[in-house]
Each structure stands twice: as structure tokens, then as C-alpha cells.
């Protein structure tokens, strides 16, 4: 997933080995999508990662629009 256009995500060298993370955190954006694809619902993802549900929803909405054709978001 190309997160470069998502204002909620940043890449910082030395944080999660350069993986895209939610701004100001060490939470990889792809982990939110992976949990959603595994069947975890938005409120549970938010609770598990201690994030606002609105942030989880925004990340999933971005992923749904910008998904790779080979890896669709459910």
C-alpha cells in the first residue's frame, strides 16, 4: 500500500524500520488494514491499538480507495 498521500501516516527512519506509521506513533498503518482483513471490526481494532475509532475508520477508508489490485481491502 502506498501511504504517501495519507495525511494521517508518516515514514520516519528508525521507527518500525521505516514502515509507514500513524503520525506521532509507532503504530504501523498496515497493521490496522491487516486486522480488518482478518475480520476484526473497527471498534475492536481501535480498542486493541488504543486509537480513536475515527482514526481507524479514516485509515481503512484511505486503504479502500488506494488499495493495490492484488490485495483488496474487504
PQR file of N, CA, C, O and H, with PARSE charges and radii, in Angstrom:
ATOM      1  N   UNK A   1       0.850  -1.172   0.000 -0.4000 1.5000
ATOM      2  CA  UNK A   1       0.000   0.000   0.000 -0.0000 2.0000
ATOM      3  C   UNK A   1       0.896   1.235   0.000  0.5500 1.7000
ATOM      4  O   UNK A   1       1.865   1.319   0.754 -0.5500 1.4000
ATOM      5  N   UNK A   2       0.558   2.168  -0.842 -0.4000 1.5000
ATOM      6  CA  UNK A   2       1.275   3.439  -0.890 -0.0000 2.0000
ATOM      7  C   UNK A   2       0.546   4.428   0.015  0.5500 1.7000
ATOM      8  O   UNK A   2      -0.536   4.906  -0.325 -0.5500 1.4000
ATOM      9  H   UNK A   2      -0.230   2.099  -1.455  0.4000 1.0000
ATOM     10  N   UNK A   3       1.131   4.729   1.151 -0.4000 1.5000
ATOM     11  CA  UNK A   3       0.540   5.625   2.130 -0.0000 2.0000
ATOM     12  C   UNK A   3       0.985   7.078   1.947  0.5500 1.7000
ATOM     13  O   UNK A   3       0.612   7.934   2.749 -0.5500 1.4000
ATOM     14  H   UNK A   3       2.011   4.340   1.427  0.4000 1.0000
ATOM     15  N   UNK A   4       1.758   7.367   0.931 -0.4000 1.5000
ATOM     16  CA  UNK A   4       2.353   8.700   0.787 -0.0000 2.0000
ATOM     17  C   UNK A   4       1.315   9.821   0.681  0.5500 1.7000
ATOM     18  O   UNK A   4       1.626  10.966   1.010 -0.5500 1.4000
ATOM     19  H   UNK A   4       2.061   6.671   0.280  0.4000 1.0000
ATOM     20  N   UNK A   5       0.121   9.530   0.241 -0.4000 1.5000
ATOM     21  CA  UNK A   5      -0.910  10.557   0.122 -0.0000 2.0000
ATOM     22  C   UNK A   5      -1.828  10.667   1.325  0.5500 1.7000
ATOM     23  O   UNK A   5      -2.752  11.481   1.325 -0.5500 1.4000
ATOM     24  H   UNK A   5      -0.131   8.600  -0.026  0.4000 1.0000
ATOM     25  N   UNK A   6      -1.591   9.872   2.334 -0.4000 1.5000
ATOM     26  CA  UNK A   6      -2.448   9.874   3.517 -0.0000 2.0000
ATOM     27  C   UNK A   6      -1.877  10.818   4.573  0.5500 1.7000
ATOM     28  O   UNK A   6      -0.756  10.621   5.042 -0.5500 1.4000
ATOM     29  H   UNK A   6      -0.841   9.211   2.333  0.4000 1.0000
ATOM     30  N   UNK A   7      -2.631  11.823   4.940 -0.4000 1.5000
ATOM     31  CA  UNK A   7      -2.162  12.815   5.903 -0.0000 2.0000
ATOM     32  C   UNK A   7      -2.051  12.267   7.320  0.5500 1.7000
ATOM     33  O   UNK A   7      -1.449  12.910   8.180 -0.5500 1.4000
ATOM     34  H   UNK A   7      -3.542  11.983   4.559  0.4000 1.0000
ATOM     35  N   UNK A   8      -2.616  11.102   7.578 -0.4000 1.5000
ATOM     36  CA  UNK A   8      -2.554  10.501   8.916 -0.0000 2.0000
ATOM     37  C   UNK A   8      -1.324   9.632   9.110  0.5500 1.7000
ATOM     38  O   UNK A   8      -1.073   9.144  10.211 -0.5500 1.4000
ATOM     39  H   UNK A   8      -3.105  10.580   6.879  0.4000 1.0000
ATOM     40  N   UNK A   9      -0.553   9.437   8.042 -0.4000 1.5000
ATOM     41  CA  UNK A   9       0.562   8.478   8.069 -0.0000 2.0000
ATOM     42  C   UNK A   9       1.867   9.189   7.746  0.5500 1.7000
ATOM     43  O   UNK A   9       1.903  10.127   6.949 -0.5500 1.4000
ATOM     44  H   UNK A   9      -0.756   9.834   7.147  0.4000 1.0000
ATOM     45  N   UNK A  10       2.940   8.724   8.381 -0.4000 1.5000
ATOM     46  CA  UNK A  10       4.274   9.248   8.102 -0.0000 2.0000
ATOM     47  C   UNK A  10       5.278   8.105   8.107  0.5500 1.7000
ATOM     48  O   UNK A  10       5.027   7.036   8.663 -0.5500 1.4000
ATOM     49  H   UNK A  10       2.911   7.962   9.028  0.4000 1.0000
ATOM     50  N   UNK A  11       6.416   8.355   7.477 -0.4000 1.5000
ATOM     51  CA  UNK A  11       7.538   7.412   7.497 -0.0000 2.0000
ATOM     52  C   UNK A  11       8.695   8.133   8.168  0.5500 1.7000
ATOM     53  O   UNK A  11       9.111   9.210   7.740 -0.5500 1.4000
ATOM     54  H   UNK A  11       6.619   9.223   7.026  0.4000 1.0000
ATOM     55  N   UNK A  12       9.208   7.515   9.234 -0.4000 1.5000
ATOM     56  CA  UNK A  12      10.345   8.092   9.951 -0.0000 2.0000
ATOM     57  C   UNK A  12      11.439   7.043  10.018  0.5500 1.7000
ATOM     58  O   UNK A  12      11.224   5.962  10.567 -0.5500 1.4000
ATOM     59  H   UNK A  12       8.870   6.640   9.581  0.4000 1.0000
ATOM     60  N   UNK A  13      12.601   7.341   9.472 -0.4000 1.5000
ATOM     61  CA  UNK A  13      13.713   6.405   9.578 -0.0000 2.0000
ATOM     62  C   UNK A  13      13.967   6.077  11.049  0.5500 1.7000
ATOM     63  O   UNK A  13      13.962   6.963  11.903 -0.5500 1.4000
ATOM     64  H   UNK A  13      12.775   8.218   9.026  0.4000 1.0000
ATOM     65  N   UNK A  14      14.184   4.818  11.327 -0.4000 1.5000
ATOM     66  CA  UNK A  14      14.441   4.390  12.698 -0.0000 2.0000
ATOM     67  C   UNK A  14      13.188   4.049  13.481  0.5500 1.7000
ATOM     68  O   UNK A  14      13.287   3.549  14.602 -0.5500 1.4000
ATOM     69  H   UNK A  14      14.187   4.098  10.633  0.4000 1.0000
ATOM     70  N   UNK A  15      12.018   4.303  12.926 -0.4000 1.5000
ATOM     71  CA  UNK A  15      10.759   3.929  13.576 -0.0000 2.0000
ATOM     72  C   UNK A  15      10.139   2.803  12.772  0.5500 1.7000
ATOM     73  O   UNK A  15       9.806   2.972  11.599 -0.5500 1.4000
ATOM     74  H   UNK A  15      11.938   4.709  12.016  0.4000 1.0000
ATOM     75  N   UNK A  16       9.989   1.664  13.406 -0.4000 1.5000
ATOM     76  CA  UNK A  16       9.414   0.478  12.758 -0.0000 2.0000
ATOM     77  C   UNK A  16      10.133   0.160  11.442  0.5500 1.7000
ATOM     78  O   UNK A  16       9.512  -0.247  10.460 -0.5500 1.4000
ATOM     79  H   UNK A  16      10.260   1.527  14.359  0.4000 1.0000
ATOM     80  N   UNK A  17      11.440   0.353  11.448 -0.4000 1.5000
ATOM     81  CA  UNK A  17      12.284   0.061  10.264 -0.0000 2.0000
ATOM     82  C   UNK A  17      11.813   0.793   9.011  0.5500 1.7000
ATOM     83  O   UNK A  17      11.933   0.283   7.897 -0.5500 1.4000
ATOM     84  H   UNK A  17      11.944   0.683  12.245  0.4000 1.0000
ATOM     85  N   UNK A  18      11.279   1.991   9.208 -0.4000 1.5000
ATOM     86  CA  UNK A  18      10.847   2.802   8.073 -0.0000 2.0000
ATOM     87  C   UNK A  18       9.481   2.464   7.529  0.5500 1.7000
ATOM     88  O   UNK A  18       9.081   2.993   6.492 -0.5500 1.4000
ATOM     89  H   UNK A  18      11.181   2.406  10.113  0.4000 1.0000
ATOM     90  N   UNK A  19       8.754   1.590   8.208 -0.4000 1.5000
ATOM     91  CA  UNK A  19       7.379   1.277   7.778 -0.0000 2.0000
ATOM     92  C   UNK A  19       6.493   2.505   8.002  0.5500 1.7000
ATOM     93  O   UNK A  19       6.732   3.270   8.936 -0.5500 1.4000
ATOM     94  H   UNK A  19       9.079   1.160   9.050  0.4000 1.0000
ATOM     95  N   UNK A  20       5.481   2.703   7.166 -0.4000 1.5000
ATOM     96  CA  UNK A  20       4.541   3.802   7.385 -0.0000 2.0000
ATOM     97  C   UNK A  20       3.793   3.598   8.708  0.5500 1.7000
ATOM     98  O   UNK A  20       3.232   2.532   8.960 -0.5500 1.4000
ATOM     99  H   UNK A  20       5.287   2.081   6.407  0.4000 1.0000
ATOM    100  N   UNK A  21       3.796   4.634   9.540 -0.4000 1.5000
ATOM    101  CA  UNK A  21       3.127   4.571  10.841 -0.0000 2.0000
ATOM    102  C   UNK A  21       2.156   5.736  10.964  0.5500 1.7000
ATOM    103  O   UNK A  21       2.268   6.727  10.242 -0.5500 1.4000
ATOM    104  H   UNK A  21       4.252   5.500   9.336  0.4000 1.0000
ATOM    105  N   UNK A  22       1.200   5.611  11.887 -0.4000 1.5000
ATOM    106  CA  UNK A  22       0.311   6.720  12.173 -0.0000 2.0000
ATOM    107  C   UNK A  22       1.145   7.854  12.752  0.5500 1.7000
ATOM    108  O   UNK A  22       2.013   7.624  13.594 -0.5500 1.4000
ATOM    109  H   UNK A  22       1.110   4.806  12.473  0.4000 1.0000
ATOM    110  N   UNK A  23       0.885   9.059  12.309 -0.4000 1.5000
ATOM    111  CA  UNK A  23       1.682  10.216  12.753 -0.0000 2.0000
ATOM    112  C   UNK A  23       1.737  10.289  14.272  0.5500 1.7000
ATOM    113  O   UNK A  23       0.728  10.156  14.965 -0.5500 1.4000
ATOM    114  H   UNK A  23       0.180   9.246  11.625  0.4000 1.0000
ATOM    115  N   UNK A  24       2.962  10.506  14.766 -0.4000 1.5000
ATOM    116  CA  UNK A  24       3.171  10.662  16.188 -0.0000 2.0000
ATOM    117  C   UNK A  24       3.142   9.377  16.986  0.5500 1.7000
ATOM    118  O   UNK A  24       3.172   9.408  18.217 -0.5500 1.4000
ATOM    119  H   UNK A  24       3.782  10.614  14.203  0.4000 1.0000
ATOM    120  N   UNK A  25       3.083   8.226  16.287 -0.4000 1.5000
ATOM    121  CA  UNK A  25       3.029   6.938  16.976 -0.0000 2.0000
ATOM    122  C   UNK A  25       4.055   5.993  16.356  0.5500 1.7000
ATOM    123  O   UNK A  25       4.790   6.356  15.438 -0.5500 1.4000
ATOM    124  H   UNK A  25       3.059   8.201  15.288  0.4000 1.0000
ATOM    125  N   UNK A  26       4.082   4.797  16.873 -0.4000 1.5000
ATOM    126  CA  UNK A  26       4.874   3.712  16.296 -0.0000 2.0000
ATOM    127  C   UNK A  26       3.953   2.655  15.689  0.5500 1.7000
ATOM    128  O   UNK A  26       4.399   1.550  15.378 -0.5500 1.4000
ATOM    129  H   UNK A  26       3.485   4.502  17.619  0.4000 1.0000
ATOM    130  N   UNK A  27       2.671   2.987  15.518 -0.4000 1.5000
ATOM    131  CA  UNK A  27       1.659   2.052  15.038 -0.0000 2.0000
ATOM    132  C   UNK A  27       1.693   1.962  13.514  0.5500 1.7000
ATOM    133  O   UNK A  27       1.341   2.924  12.831 -0.5500 1.4000
ATOM    134  H   UNK A  27       2.309   3.884  15.771  0.4000 1.0000
ATOM    135  N   UNK A  28       2.117   0.804  12.969 -0.4000 1.5000
ATOM    136  CA  UNK A  28       2.135   0.645  11.510 -0.0000 2.0000
ATOM    137  C   UNK A  28       0.721   0.691  10.915  0.5500 1.7000
ATOM    138  O   UNK A  28      -0.179  -0.014  11.373 -0.5500 1.4000
ATOM    139  H   UNK A  28       2.403   0.023  13.523  0.4000 1.0000
ATOM    140  N   UNK A  29       0.545   1.511   9.915 -0.4000 1.5000
ATOM    141  CA  UNK A  29      -0.753   1.646   9.258 -0.0000 2.0000
ATOM    142  C   UNK A  29      -1.208   0.311   8.672  0.5500 1.7000
ATOM    143  O   UNK A  29      -2.393  -0.018   8.724 -0.5500 1.4000
ATOM    144  H   UNK A  29       1.276   2.084   9.544  0.4000 1.0000
ATOM    145  N   UNK A  30      -0.286  -0.446   8.123 -0.4000 1.5000
ATOM    146  CA  UNK A  30      -0.641  -1.731   7.528 -0.0000 2.0000
ATOM    147  C   UNK A  30      -1.213  -2.707   8.553  0.5500 1.7000
ATOM    148  O   UNK A  30      -2.006  -3.578   8.197 -0.5500 1.4000
ATOM    149  H   UNK A  30       0.677  -0.179   8.081  0.4000 1.0000
ATOM    150  N   UNK A  31      -0.822  -2.573   9.817 -0.4000 1.5000
ATOM    151  CA  UNK A  31      -1.348  -3.472  10.850 -0.0000 2.0000
ATOM    152  C   UNK A  31      -2.844  -3.263  11.061  0.5500 1.7000
ATOM    153  O   UNK A  31      -3.568  -4.209  11.369 -0.5500 1.4000
ATOM    154  H   UNK A  31      -0.177  -1.865  10.106  0.4000 1.0000
ATOM    155  N   UNK A  32      -3.305  -2.028  10.896 -0.4000 1.5000
ATOM    156  CA  UNK A  32      -4.734  -1.754  11.009 -0.0000 2.0000
ATOM    157  C   UNK A  32      -5.472  -2.455   9.873  0.5500 1.7000
ATOM    158  O   UNK A  32      -6.490  -3.110  10.096 -0.5500 1.4000
ATOM    159  H   UNK A  32      -2.717  -1.259  10.646  0.4000 1.0000
ATOM    160  N   UNK A  33      -4.955  -2.315   8.663 -0.4000 1.5000
ATOM    161  CA  UNK A  33      -5.578  -2.953   7.498 -0.0000 2.0000
ATOM    162  C   UNK A  33      -5.528  -4.478   7.631  0.5500 1.7000
ATOM    163  O   UNK A  33      -6.505  -5.163   7.331 -0.5500 1.4000
ATOM    164  H   UNK A  33      -4.128  -1.784   8.482  0.4000 1.0000
ATOM    165  N   UNK A  34      -4.394  -5.002   8.078 -0.4000 1.5000
ATOM    166  CA  UNK A  34      -4.258  -6.459   8.249 -0.0000 2.0000
ATOM    167  C   UNK A  34      -5.290  -6.998   9.244  0.5500 1.7000
ATOM    168  O   UNK A  34      -5.875  -8.057   9.015 -0.5500 1.4000
ATOM    169  H   UNK A  34      -3.600  -4.446   8.322  0.4000 1.0000
ATOM    170  N   UNK A  35      -5.512  -6.288  10.325 -0.4000 1.5000
ATOM    171  CA  UNK A  35      -6.507  -6.720  11.309 -0.0000 2.0000
ATOM    172  C   UNK A  35      -7.907  -6.690  10.711  0.5500 1.7000
ATOM    173  O   UNK A  35      -8.693  -7.614  10.923 -0.5500 1.4000
ATOM    174  H   UNK A  35      -5.037  -5.428  10.511  0.4000 1.0000
ATOM    175  N   UNK A  36      -8.223  -5.639   9.967 -0.4000 1.5000
ATOM    176  CA  UNK A  36      -9.529  -5.531   9.305 -0.0000 2.0000
ATOM    177  C   UNK A  36      -9.736  -6.694   8.337  0.5500 1.7000
ATOM    178  O   UNK A  36     -10.803  -7.307   8.304 -0.5500 1.4000
ATOM    179  H   UNK A  36      -7.585  -4.888   9.795  0.4000 1.0000
ATOM    180  N   UNK A  37      -8.702  -6.986   7.553 -0.4000 1.5000
ATOM    181  CA  UNK A  37      -8.794  -8.084   6.590 -0.0000 2.0000
ATOM    182  C   UNK A  37      -8.940  -9.436   7.284  0.5500 1.7000
ATOM    183  O   UNK A  37      -9.502 -10.374   6.717 -0.5500 1.4000
ATOM    184  H   UNK A  37      -7.836  -6.488   7.580  0.4000 1.0000
ATOM    185  N   UNK A  38      -8.436  -9.532   8.506 -0.4000 1.5000
ATOM    186  CA  UNK A  38      -8.551 -10.772   9.278 -0.0000 2.0000
ATOM    187  C   UNK A  38      -9.907 -10.891   9.971  0.5500 1.7000
ATOM    188  O   UNK A  38     -10.182 -11.889  10.637 -0.5500 1.4000
ATOM    189  H   UNK A  38      -7.981  -8.770   8.967  0.4000 1.0000
ATOM    190  N   UNK A  39     -10.753  -9.873   9.814 -0.4000 1.5000
ATOM    191  CA  UNK A  39     -12.103  -9.953  10.355 -0.0000 2.0000
ATOM    192  C   UNK A  39     -12.340  -9.207  11.658  0.5500 1.7000
ATOM    193  O   UNK A  39     -13.425  -9.299  12.233 -0.5500 1.4000
ATOM    194  H   UNK A  39     -10.530  -9.062   9.273  0.4000 1.0000
ATOM    195  N   UNK A  40     -11.347  -8.475  12.129 -0.4000 1.5000
ATOM    196  CA  UNK A  40     -11.512  -7.685  13.345 -0.0000 2.0000
ATOM    197  C   UNK A  40     -12.274  -6.404  12.982  0.5500 1.7000
ATOM    198  O   UNK A  40     -11.921  -5.727  12.017 -0.5500 1.4000
ATOM    199  H   UNK A  40     -10.466  -8.401  11.661  0.4000 1.0000
ATOM    200  N   UNK A  41     -13.317  -6.071  13.753 -0.4000 1.5000
ATOM    201  CA  UNK A  41     -14.096  -4.881  13.395 -0.0000 2.0000
ATOM    202  C   UNK A  41     -13.438  -3.605  13.921  0.5500 1.7000
ATOM    203  O   UNK A  41     -12.533  -3.654  14.754 -0.5500 1.4000
ATOM    204  H   UNK A  41     -13.603  -6.621  14.538  0.4000 1.0000
ATOM    205  N   UNK A  42     -13.905  -2.475  13.422 -0.4000 1.5000
ATOM    206  CA  UNK A  42     -13.284  -1.173  13.708 -0.0000 2.0000
ATOM    207  C   UNK A  42     -13.182  -0.857  15.202  0.5500 1.7000
ATOM    208  O   UNK A  42     -12.113  -0.456  15.662 -0.5500 1.4000
ATOM    209  H   UNK A  42     -14.640  -2.435  12.745  0.4000 1.0000
ATOM    210  N   UNK A  43     -14.276  -1.027  15.983 -0.4000 1.5000
ATOM    211  CA  UNK A  43     -14.164  -0.723  17.416 -0.0000 2.0000
ATOM    212  C   UNK A  43     -13.131  -1.599  18.133  0.5500 1.7000
ATOM    213  O   UNK A  43     -12.435  -1.133  19.035 -0.5500 1.4000
ATOM    214  H   UNK A  43     -15.145  -1.352  15.609  0.4000 1.0000
ATOM    215  N   UNK A  44     -13.038  -2.857  17.732 -0.4000 1.5000
ATOM    216  CA  UNK A  44     -12.060  -3.745  18.361 -0.0000 2.0000
ATOM    217  C   UNK A  44     -10.626  -3.373  17.972  0.5500 1.7000
ATOM    218  O   UNK A  44      -9.719  -3.434  18.801 -0.5500 1.4000
ATOM    219  H   UNK A  44     -13.604  -3.236  16.999  0.4000 1.0000
ATOM    220  N   UNK A  45     -10.428  -2.989  16.715 -0.4000 1.5000
ATOM    221  CA  UNK A  45      -9.097  -2.531  16.294 -0.0000 2.0000
ATOM    222  C   UNK A  45      -8.712  -1.299  17.108  0.5500 1.7000
ATOM    223  O   UNK A  45      -7.595  -1.206  17.617 -0.5500 1.4000
ATOM    224  H   UNK A  45     -11.165  -2.939  16.041  0.4000 1.0000
ATOM    225  N   UNK A  46      -9.638  -0.359  17.225 -0.4000 1.5000
ATOM    226  CA  UNK A  46      -9.374   0.868  17.984 -0.0000 2.0000
ATOM    227  C   UNK A  46      -9.024   0.533  19.432  0.5500 1.7000
ATOM    228  O   UNK A  46      -8.076   1.088  19.988 -0.5500 1.4000
ATOM    229  H   UNK A  46     -10.545  -0.434  16.811  0.4000 1.0000
ATOM    230  N   UNK A  47      -9.770  -0.354  20.027 -0.4000 1.5000
ATOM    231  CA  UNK A  47      -9.509  -0.724  21.419 -0.0000 2.0000
ATOM    232  C   UNK A  47      -8.179  -1.462  21.554  0.5500 1.7000
ATOM    233  O   UNK A  47      -7.393  -1.167  22.455 -0.5500 1.4000
ATOM    234  H   UNK A  47     -10.540  -0.804  19.575  0.4000 1.0000
ATOM    235  N   UNK A  48      -7.929  -2.412  20.670 -0.4000 1.5000
ATOM    236  CA  UNK A  48      -6.697  -3.206  20.740 -0.0000 2.0000
ATOM    237  C   UNK A  48      -5.449  -2.346  20.596  0.5500 1.7000
ATOM    238  O   UNK A  48      -4.436  -2.608  21.245 -0.5500 1.4000
ATOM    239  H   UNK A  48      -8.567  -2.652  19.939  0.4000 1.0000
ATOM    240  N   UNK A  49      -5.515  -1.317  19.746 -0.4000 1.5000
ATOM    241  CA  UNK A  49      -4.346  -0.479  19.489 -0.0000 2.0000
ATOM    242  C   UNK A  49      -4.421   0.869  20.202  0.5500 1.7000
ATOM    243  O   UNK A  49      -3.574   1.737  19.996 -0.5500 1.4000
ATOM    244  H   UNK A  49      -6.338  -1.105  19.219  0.4000 1.0000
ATOM    245  N   UNK A  50      -5.446   1.037  21.047 -0.4000 1.5000
ATOM    246  CA  UNK A  50      -5.635   2.269  21.812 -0.0000 2.0000
ATOM    247  C   UNK A  50      -5.634   3.502  20.896  0.5500 1.7000
ATOM    248  O   UNK A  50      -4.886   4.458  21.099 -0.5500 1.4000
ATOM    249  H   UNK A  50      -6.135   0.331  21.215  0.4000 1.0000
ATOM    250  N   UNK A  51      -6.506   3.436  19.883 -0.4000 1.5000
ATOM    251  CA  UNK A  51      -6.659   4.515  18.909 -0.0000 2.0000
ATOM    252  C   UNK A  51      -8.115   4.971  18.899  0.5500 1.7000
ATOM    253  O   UNK A  51      -9.005   4.191  19.238 -0.5500 1.4000
ATOM    254  H   UNK A  51      -7.114   2.660  19.718  0.4000 1.0000
ATOM    255  N   UNK A  52      -8.368   6.215  18.518 -0.4000 1.5000
ATOM    256  CA  UNK A  52      -9.760   6.633  18.317 -0.0000 2.0000
ATOM    257  C   UNK A  52     -10.361   5.856  17.142  0.5500 1.7000
ATOM    258  O   UNK A  52      -9.698   5.657  16.124 -0.5500 1.4000
ATOM    259  H   UNK A  52      -7.644   6.848  18.243  0.4000 1.0000
ATOM    260  N   UNK A  53     -11.594   5.426  17.281 -0.4000 1.5000
ATOM    261  CA  UNK A  53     -12.244   4.656  16.216 -0.0000 2.0000
ATOM    262  C   UNK A  53     -12.299   5.471  14.928  0.5500 1.7000
ATOM    263  O   UNK A  53     -12.247   4.904  13.836 -0.5500 1.4000
ATOM    264  H   UNK A  53     -12.133   5.588  18.107  0.4000 1.0000
ATOM    265  N   UNK A  54     -12.405   6.802  15.042 -0.4000 1.5000
ATOM    266  CA  UNK A  54     -12.436   7.655  13.848 -0.0000 2.0000
ATOM    267  C   UNK A  54     -11.121   7.574  13.079  0.5500 1.7000
ATOM    268  O   UNK A  54     -11.117   7.645  11.850 -0.5500 1.4000
ATOM    269  H   UNK A  54     -12.447   7.263  15.929  0.4000 1.0000
ATOM    270  N   UNK A  55     -10.017   7.429  13.783 -0.4000 1.5000
ATOM    271  CA  UNK A  55      -8.715   7.298  13.123 -0.0000 2.0000
ATOM    272  C   UNK A  55      -8.630   5.960  12.394  0.5500 1.7000
ATOM    273  O   UNK A  55      -8.125   5.891  11.273 -0.5500 1.4000
ATOM    274  H   UNK A  55     -10.020   7.371  14.782  0.4000 1.0000
ATOM    275  N   UNK A  56      -9.115   4.914  13.020 -0.4000 1.5000
ATOM    276  CA  UNK A  56      -9.143   3.597  12.373 -0.0000 2.0000
ATOM    277  C   UNK A  56     -10.006   3.660  11.118  0.5500 1.7000
ATOM    278  O   UNK A  56      -9.611   3.154  10.068 -0.5500 1.4000
ATOM    279  H   UNK A  56      -9.524   4.970  13.930  0.4000 1.0000
ATOM    280  N   UNK A  57     -11.167   4.268  11.218 -0.4000 1.5000
ATOM    281  CA  UNK A  57     -12.066   4.389  10.072 -0.0000 2.0000
ATOM    282  C   UNK A  57     -11.429   5.184   8.946  0.5500 1.7000
ATOM    283  O   UNK A  57     -11.588   4.833   7.777 -0.5500 1.4000
ATOM    284  H   UNK A  57     -11.488   4.679  12.072  0.4000 1.0000
ATOM    285  N   UNK A  58     -10.713   6.242   9.276 -0.4000 1.5000
ATOM    286  CA  UNK A  58     -10.063   7.062   8.250 -0.0000 2.0000
ATOM    287  C   UNK A  58      -8.958   6.279   7.541  0.5500 1.7000
ATOM    288  O   UNK A  58      -8.813   6.376   6.322 -0.5500 1.4000
ATOM    289  H   UNK A  58     -10.584   6.527  10.226  0.4000 1.0000
ATOM    290  N   UNK A  59      -8.184   5.509   8.294 -0.4000 1.5000
ATOM    291  CA  UNK A  59      -7.127   4.691   7.691 -0.0000 2.0000
ATOM    292  C   UNK A  59      -7.738   3.641   6.774  0.5500 1.7000
ATOM    293  O   UNK A  59      -7.245   3.423   5.667 -0.5500 1.4000
ATOM    294  H   UNK A  59      -8.302   5.430   9.284  0.4000 1.0000
ATOM    295  N   UNK A  60      -8.803   2.992   7.222 -0.4000 1.5000
ATOM    296  CA  UNK A  60      -9.447   1.967   6.396 -0.0000 2.0000
ATOM    297  C   UNK A  60     -10.097   2.574   5.153  0.5500 1.7000
ATOM    298  O   UNK A  60     -10.087   1.956   4.089 -0.5500 1.4000
ATOM    299  H   UNK A  60      -9.204   3.170   8.121  0.4000 1.0000
ATOM    300  N   UNK A  61     -10.654   3.764   5.274 -0.4000 1.5000
ATOM    301  CA  UNK A  61     -11.251   4.431   4.113 -0.0000 2.0000
ATOM    302  C   UNK A  61     -10.179   4.769   3.090  0.5500 1.7000
ATOM    303  O   UNK A  61     -10.379   4.567   1.892 -0.5500 1.4000
ATOM    304  H   UNK A  61     -10.662   4.266   6.138  0.4000 1.0000
ATOM    305  N   UNK A  62      -9.044   5.283   3.550 -0.4000 1.5000
ATOM    306  CA  UNK A  62      -7.941   5.577   2.636 -0.0000 2.0000
ATOM    307  C   UNK A  62      -7.480   4.294   1.947  0.5500 1.7000
ATOM    308  O   UNK A  62      -7.279   4.272   0.733 -0.5500 1.4000
ATOM    309  H   UNK A  62      -8.882   5.448   4.523  0.4000 1.0000
ATOM    310  N   UNK A  63      -7.315   3.233   2.726 -0.4000 1.5000
ATOM    311  CA  UNK A  63      -6.844   1.964   2.176 -0.0000 2.0000
ATOM    312  C   UNK A  63      -7.819   1.411   1.134  0.5500 1.7000
ATOM    313  O   UNK A  63      -7.396   0.859   0.119 -0.5500 1.4000
ATOM    314  H   UNK A  63      -7.479   3.251   3.713  0.4000 1.0000
ATOM    315  N   UNK A  64      -9.102   1.556   1.379 -0.4000 1.5000
ATOM    316  CA  UNK A  64     -10.098   1.040   0.438 -0.0000 2.0000
ATOM    317  C   UNK A  64     -10.021   1.746  -0.910  0.5500 1.7000
ATOM    318  O   UNK A  64     -10.232   1.123  -1.951 -0.5500 1.4000
ATOM    319  H   UNK A  64      -9.446   2.005   2.203  0.4000 1.0000
ATOM    320  N   UNK A  65      -9.721   3.038  -0.898 -0.4000 1.5000
ATOM    321  CA  UNK A  65      -9.645   3.816  -2.130 -0.0000 2.0000
ATOM    322  C   UNK A  65      -8.304   3.617  -2.836  0.5500 1.7000
ATOM    323  O   UNK A  65      -8.241   3.642  -4.065 -0.5500 1.4000
ATOM    324  H   UNK A  65      -9.549   3.545  -0.053  0.4000 1.0000
ATOM    325  N   UNK A  66      -7.243   3.420  -2.072 -0.4000 1.5000
ATOM    326  CA  UNK A  66      -5.894   3.369  -2.629 -0.0000 2.0000
ATOM    327  C   UNK A  66      -5.280   1.963  -2.588  0.5500 1.7000
ATOM    328  O   UNK A  66      -4.060   1.815  -2.653 -0.5500 1.4000
ATOM    329  H   UNK A  66      -7.294   3.400  -1.074  0.4000 1.0000
ATOM    330  N   UNK A  67      -6.101   0.970  -2.485 -0.4000 1.5000
ATOM    331  CA  UNK A  67      -5.602  -0.395  -2.366 -0.0000 2.0000
ATOM    332  C   UNK A  67      -4.906  -0.879  -3.629  0.5500 1.7000
ATOM    333  O   UNK A  67      -5.192  -0.431  -4.739 -0.5500 1.4000
ATOM    334  H   UNK A  67      -7.092   1.090  -2.432  0.4000 1.0000
ATOM    335  N   UNK A  68      -3.986  -1.807  -3.419 -0.4000 1.5000
ATOM    336  CA  UNK A  68      -3.339  -2.494  -4.536 -0.0000 2.0000
ATOM    337  C   UNK A  68      -4.351  -3.488  -5.103  0.5500 1.7000
ATOM    338  O   UNK A  68      -5.086  -4.126  -4.348 -0.5500 1.4000
ATOM    339  H   UNK A  68      -3.754  -2.171  -2.517  0.4000 1.0000
ATOM    340  N   UNK A  69      -4.391  -3.618  -6.404 -0.4000 1.5000
ATOM    341  CA  UNK A  69      -5.326  -4.538  -7.038 -0.0000 2.0000
ATOM    342  C   UNK A  69      -5.090  -5.977  -6.586  0.5500 1.7000
ATOM    343  O   UNK A  69      -6.032  -6.767  -6.518 -0.5500 1.4000
ATOM    344  H   UNK A  69      -3.795  -3.100  -7.017  0.4000 1.0000
ATOM    345  N   UNK A  70      -3.846  -6.321  -6.278 -0.4000 1.5000
ATOM    346  CA  UNK A  70      -3.556  -7.689  -5.872 -0.0000 2.0000
ATOM    347  C   UNK A  70      -3.909  -7.958  -4.412  0.5500 1.7000
ATOM    348  O   UNK A  70      -3.901  -9.109  -3.975 -0.5500 1.4000
ATOM    349  H   UNK A  70      -3.081  -5.680  -6.333  0.4000 1.0000
ATOM    350  N   UNK A  71      -4.220  -6.907  -3.656 -0.4000 1.5000
ATOM    351  CA  UNK A  71      -4.513  -7.084  -2.232 -0.0000 2.0000
ATOM    352  C   UNK A  71      -5.692  -6.198  -1.830  0.5500 1.7000
ATOM    353  O   UNK A  71      -5.495  -5.176  -1.173 -0.5500 1.4000
ATOM    354  H   UNK A  71      -4.227  -5.972  -4.011  0.4000 1.0000
ATOM    355  N   UNK A  72      -6.900  -6.572  -2.209 -0.4000 1.5000
ATOM    356  CA  UNK A  72      -8.036  -5.720  -1.909 -0.0000 2.0000
ATOM    357  C   UNK A  72      -8.368  -5.717  -0.417  0.5500 1.7000
ATOM    358  O   UNK A  72      -8.193  -6.721   0.274 -0.5500 1.4000
ATOM    359  H   UNK A  72      -7.060  -7.402  -2.743  0.4000 1.0000
ATOM    360  N   UNK A  73      -8.850  -4.570   0.064 -0.4000 1.5000
ATOM    361  CA  UNK A  73      -9.314  -4.445   1.431 -0.0000 2.0000
ATOM    362  C   UNK A  73     -10.767  -4.856   1.460  0.5500 1.7000
ATOM    363  O   UNK A  73     -11.550  -4.405   0.624 -0.5500 1.4000
ATOM    364  H   UNK A  73      -8.992  -3.755  -0.498  0.4000 1.0000
ATOM    365  N   UNK A  74     -11.146  -5.697   2.399 -0.4000 1.5000
ATOM    366  CA  UNK A  74     -12.526  -6.206   2.444 -0.0000 2.0000
ATOM    367  C   UNK A  74     -13.518  -5.114   2.630  0.5500 1.7000
ATOM    368  O   UNK A  74     -14.720  -5.375   2.689 -0.5500 1.4000
ATOM    369  H   UNK A  74     -10.510  -6.063   3.078  0.4000 1.0000
TER
END
